[in-house]
Amino acid sequence: YSTTDVHYLTDKMKNNAEVMMVVAKHKGGSYMIKEAGKDVLSNKTIALASVKNIPHTLKYFNYALRDDPDVVLAAIGKDRNALAYASPRYQNFKIRYLAMWIIETVGILYLTGE
C-alpha cells in the first residue's frame, strides 16, 4: 500500500477513518488527505494527525476544523504560514499570534540552550 495511490481507493475506503489515518500520519501521504471523503475531512483526530505532519493540509478540512483552536494551533505551531488556511476569525490574530510564537520559540531555544 502506498499513500501516493490514495486516488485509486474506493469512496468507501476514502471515508474509512482507519485507512485515512494511515494516510494522514505518513510523511508523503498527508497531502493525499485531499482525496479523503467528507466524513474523514470532518474528523478532528485525523485533522490533528495530518496538520502535525504537514501543516498546510489544514486547507483540506471542513470549516469547523479550520475554526477549531486545537487544530489551528497544531498547524501553525509547526508552520505559522498554515494560518492562511484557518477560518477568517484567526486571520485577525495573525500579528498577535506571531509575536507569541516568536516569544515561545525564543524562550524554548533559550531554555534548552540551542
Secondary structure as UniProt FT lines:
FT   HELIX           3..8
FT   HELIX           11..14
FT   HELIX           17..25
FT   TURN            27..29
FT   HELIX           30..35
FT   TURN            38..39
FT   HELIX           40..42
FT   HELIX           44..53
FT   HELIX           55..60
FT   HELIX           63..66
FT   HELIX           69..78
FT   HELIX           80..85
FT   HELIX           88..91
FT   TURN            92..93
FT   HELIX           94..112
//
